[in-house]
């Protein structure tokens, strides 16, 4: 007895395929790969935008901490007499009581301001900053030296003086002396954390988040920052110090 074969009206045999052919499978894989190549950069940009927003939020909270400090200290900005206060690992300590969960002194080395007892992620570290946990004890932000040196001192200083300070003692500056609070940078990211190439304060390329003396924050290209006394986009050495401006 011959098996029954179904035929169409045109006389062609209808076959019931059991799965994809190799060519069809390769086409599907190619389409998926193409979609992934198109979507992954979009997802990466979205993730980085979220991290940049978190970083801006960190700076807003830091700005509130500075304002509370200034209000409690007769209108004066932080000044411990330490010439390296502009570095994040130093300025965090006078602000410690105003900042939430930024760590305590390392119990094994309590007199060392460069190390702390880690408490996990906190507002002193940008989520995109991969260098800070390894190099700077999880501190991503620097404090402008113009807030504890006089404008006359700042106008005479060089980048090298930020590291030596033999001739420039720290002198407290007051909130009332800030001539352009919406244009003078108070705190900024060390690096261009939200871009592929990581550059520091002394480079004209890239962009970073900035906190200004009036408390507002902005993400700006370095090219938007006015040249300092050294001709670099360095908020430490703003021309005329706190009486000057970093932004037009």
C-alpha positions in Angstrom: 0.0 0.0 0.0 1.5 3.3 -1.0 1.6 6.2 1.5 -0.8 9.0 0.9 0.8 12.2 -0.4 -1.0 15.5 -0.2 -0.8 17.6 -3.3 -1.8 21.2 -4.0 -4.2 22.2 -6.7 -1.2 22.9 -8.9 0.0 19.4 -8.4 3.1 20.3 -6.2 3.9 18.2 -3.2 3.6 20.2 0.2 6.5 19.6 2.5 6.3 20.3 6.2 9.8 21.7 7.3 11.1 20.5 10.6 13.2 23.7 11.4 15.4 26.5 10.0 17.7 25.8 7.2 21.4 26.8 7.8 21.0 29.9 5.6 17.9 31.1 7.5 19.7 30.6 10.8 22.7 32.6 9.6 20.4 35.4 8.4 18.7 35.5 11.8 22.1 35.7 13.6 23.3 38.4 11.3 20.2 40.5 12.0 20.6 40.0 15.8 24.3 41.1 15.6 23.4 44.1 13.6 20.7 45.2 16.1 23.1 44.6 19.0 25.8 46.8 17.3 23.2 49.5 16.9 21.7 49.3 20.4 24.7 48.7 22.6 26.2 52.2 22.1 22.7 53.7 22.8 22.6 51.7 26.1 26.2 52.7 27.0 25.4 56.4 26.4 22.2 56.1 28.5 24.2 54.5 31.3 26.8 57.2 31.2 24.2 59.9 31.2 22.8 58.4 34.4 26.2 58.3 36.0 26.8 61.9 35.0 23.5 62.9 36.6 24.6 61.1 39.8 27.8 63.0 39.7 25.9 66.3 39.4 23.8 65.3 42.3 27.0 64.6 44.4 28.2 68.1 43.7 24.9 69.6 44.7 25.1 67.9 48.0 28.7 68.9 48.4 27.6 72.5 47.6 25.1 72.3 50.5 27.8 71.0 52.8 30.1 73.9 51.9 27.3 76.4 52.5 26.6 75.0 56.0 30.3 75.1 56.8 30.5 78.7 55.7 27.4 79.6 57.7 28.9 78.0 60.8 32.3 79.6 60.4 31.6 83.3 60.1 31.3 83.3 56.4 34.7 81.9 55.8 35.6 79.0 53.4 37.5 76.0 54.7 41.1 76.7 55.5 43.2 74.3 57.6 46.5 75.9 56.9 47.4 72.9 54.7 48.5 74.1 51.3 47.3 70.9 49.7 43.7 71.5 50.8 42.6 71.7 47.2 43.1 67.9 46.9 40.0 65.9 47.7 41.6 63.7 50.3 42.4 66.8 52.4 39.4 69.1 52.1 37.0 66.2 53.0 38.0 66.3 56.6 37.0 69.8 57.6 33.7 69.1 55.8 33.3 65.6 57.4 30.5 66.6 59.8 28.5 68.1 56.9 28.9 65.3 54.5 26.9 62.0 54.8 28.8 58.7 54.9 32.1 59.7 53.5 34.2 57.5 55.7 36.2 57.9 58.9 39.9 58.1 59.6 41.6 54.8 59.2 41.9 53.4 62.7 45.3 51.8 61.7 46.6 55.2 60.6 44.4 57.9 62.1 46.9 60.8 61.5 47.1 60.2 57.8 44.6 62.4 55.9 45.2 60.5 52.7 43.4 57.3 53.8 40.1 56.5 55.3 38.0 53.6 56.6 35.9 52.9 53.5 32.2 52.9 53.8 31.3 52.0 50.2 30.0 54.4 47.5 29.5 58.0 48.7 29.1 61.5 47.4 32.8 62.2 47.1 33.2 59.7 44.3 31.9 60.0 40.8 30.4 56.6 39.6 32.3 56.9 36.4 35.7 57.6 38.1 37.7 54.4 37.9 40.9 56.1 39.0 39.8 57.5 42.3 39.4 54.2 44.3 42.9 53.2 43.3 44.8 56.5 43.5 42.9 59.0 45.6 41.1 57.1 48.3 37.7 57.4 46.5 37.7 61.1 46.1 36.9 62.5 42.7 36.5 66.2 43.3 39.0 69.1 43.9 38.5 72.3 45.9 39.7 75.6 44.3 42.8 76.9 46.1 41.4 80.4 45.3 39.2 80.0 48.4 42.1 79.9 50.8 44.6 82.3 49.1 44.2 86.0 48.5 43.6 87.2 44.9 47.1 88.8 45.0 48.7 85.5 45.9 46.8 83.7 43.2 47.8 86.2 40.5 51.5 85.4 41.4 51.2 81.6 41.6 52.1 78.9 39.1 51.0 75.3 38.8 54.3 74.3 40.5 53.3 76.5 43.5 50.2 74.3 44.0 52.6 71.5 44.9 55.3 73.5 46.8 53.7 76.6 48.5 57.0 77.8 50.0 56.0 81.5 49.5 52.2 81.4 49.7 50.7 80.8 53.2 47.0 79.9 53.4 44.8 82.9 54.2 41.0 82.4 54.8 38.7 84.0 52.3 35.1 85.0 53.0 31.9 84.4 51.1 31.3 88.1 50.8 34.5 88.6 48.8 33.3 86.4 46.0 32.6 88.9 43.2 30.9 86.5 40.7 29.5 83.5 42.6 27.7 82.2 39.6 30.9 82.2 37.6 33.6 81.2 40.1 34.2 77.4 40.4 34.3 76.1 43.9 34.6 72.3 43.3 35.1 70.3 40.2 35.8 66.7 39.0 39.5 65.9 38.7 39.1 64.1 35.4 36.9 64.1 32.4 35.3 61.0 33.8 32.3 61.0 31.4 34.4 60.8 28.3 36.5 58.1 26.8 39.8 60.0 27.3 40.5 60.9 30.9 42.1 64.3 31.2 42.9 66.5 34.2 42.3 70.2 35.2 45.3 71.3 33.2 44.0 70.3 29.7 41.8 72.2 27.3 40.1 69.1 25.9 37.2 67.1 27.4 34.4 68.2 29.8 33.5 67.7 33.4 31.0 68.6 36.1 31.6 71.9 38.0 30.1 73.3 41.2 30.0 77.1 41.4 30.2 79.3 44.5 26.5 80.1 44.3 25.6 76.4 44.6 24.6 75.6 41.0 26.2 72.8 39.0 27.0 72.4 35.3 28.6 70.0 32.9 30.9 72.0 30.7 33.7 71.5 28.2 37.1 72.7 29.4 37.1 75.0 26.4 34.3 77.0 28.0 36.5 77.8 31.1 38.4 81.1 31.0 42.2 80.9 31.1 43.7 81.1 34.5 46.8 83.1 35.4 48.8 80.2 33.9 46.8 80.2 30.7 45.1 76.9 31.6 41.5 76.0 32.5 42.5 75.7 36.2 39.9 76.9 38.8 42.7 76.9 41.4 44.4 79.9 39.8 41.5 82.0 38.5 42.7 85.4 37.5 42.0 87.7 40.6 41.2 84.6 42.7 37.7 84.7 44.3 37.2 88.2 42.8 37.6 86.8 39.3 35.5 84.4 37.2 36.0 81.1 35.5 33.1 81.5 33.1 31.9 84.4 31.1 
